[in-house]
Amino acid sequence: RGGVAKFIEKKGEGFHHICVEVDDIDEELRSLAARGVELIDKQARKGLAGRIGFLHPRATKGVLIELVQKV
C-alpha cells in the first residue's frame, strides 16, 4: 500500500498534501532548516516531476507540504 492509501484508510477522504513549486529546492530546504522548521526531507530527493522535499506537518499546523523543483 502506498502513502495515500494509508492516509485515506486512517483519516478518510480529503486532501493528502499541498505542493509548492520552488526555483531552488536546496536553498529552500536550507533556509527552512536554518529557521528551525521541522523537515521530513533534510535533503531533496527524486520525485515524479523533479526534485522534492517535504515539510513535517508538525511544523505547518498539521498540513503536509511538498516542495518541488521541476526539471
Buried (B, 14 or more C-beta within 10 A) or exposed (E): EEEEEEBBEEEEEEEEBEBEEBEEBEEBBEEBEEEEBEBBBEEBEEBEEBBBBBBEBEBBEEEBBBBBBEE
